[in-house]
Amino acid sequence: QAQVVESGGGLVQPGGSLRLSCVASGFTFDTLGLGWYRQAPGKERELLATMNRSGGDTYTSDSVRERFTVSRDNPKSTTYLQIKDLKPEDTDVYCCRVALKWGQGTQVTVSS
């Protein structure tokens, strides 16, 4: 059964960095596009970044482009979202999507 599991979230001080991971199983991972999103309670889901199956074509939202970087390791069936210079407004649940399958998300809290 296809499954997507995120990890790497936590409590971080402003200005810190995190690398979120998302491991996919039950997929032929290297044939599928993926995306990273975030969502706060009561707010709409925000698209952060997407990447095609080879990793050669990416999109990153203008609002986070300078601080967020998406990548993938196809042999490991894993995608990463590197975040630097974290801000309190980055506090959210971060989710990844592989094809049409969503993970449960990982909580990122930015606070001093």
N, C-alpha and C positions, 0 to 999 in steps of 0.2 A: 504494500500500500504506500502510495506516495506521501511523503512527509517533509515538512520544512520546519527547522528548529533554529531560532535565533539565540544568541548568547552574547555576553560581553558588556551588557549594560551595568549600571551602578550609580553610586553617588560620586560626583566629581566636583571639584572646586572650579569656579569660573577661571577661564584661561587654560584649563587642562585639556587632555586629549583622551580619546577612546578609540578602540577598534572593535566594531561590532562584527560578529560572524553569523553566517546563516548556512547551515548544512542541509543539503537536500538528499533524500534517499528515496529509492523507488522510481527514480527518473533516469532517463538518458540525458544527464545534465548538460552535456556539451552540445545538445541540439536545441536548447531552450533559452529564450530571453528571460530577463529577470528585472526586478525593480526593488527599490527601497522606498519606504514611506514612513511617515510619522503621524500620530494622531493623539491629541489631548482630549480628555473627556469633554463632551459637548461641542467639540469642534469637528470640522470636516477633515477627512484624511488628506494629507499633503504629500504629493509626489516629490521625492527628493532626487532620485537618480534612476536611470535605467541603463541596461547594458545588453548588447546582442550576444548571441551564443558564443562567438569567438572572442569577445572582449574588445574587438576592434572598433566598435561604434558605441559611444556612450552619450548620454544626455544627463546633465546636472542642472537642477533648478537655479535660476539666476540668484535666488535669495540665499543660497548656500554654497555656490560654486567655489568661492575662494577658500572654504573651510572643509568641505566634504569631498571625499574621493571614493568612488566605487571601483571595485576590482573583483576578479573571480579567478579561482584556481580550479580548472575543469577536472584534472585528475583527482582532486580532493572533493569534488562536488560541492564546493563552498564558494560563497560570495562574501565580500567584506565591505564594510563602510567605515572608512577612516574619517574621524572627526577631530579637528583641531580647534584651538581657541574657543572652547565651549562657553556658551553664554546661558544665563538663567532661562532665557526664552527658548532654549533648545530642550528644556525639560518636556518629555513626551514619552509615549510608547513607540518604539521603532520596530517596524515590521518589514519582512521581505516577502516577495512574491516570486515564485518560480513558475513560469507559464501561468496557469490559473490557480495555483495552489498557494495559499497564504499560511504564514506561520502565526504563532500566538503573540509574538512580539517580545521585546525586552525593554524594560523600563530604564530610561536615562533621566537622572535628576542632577541638575546643576545648581549647586548652592554652596555658600560659604558657611 
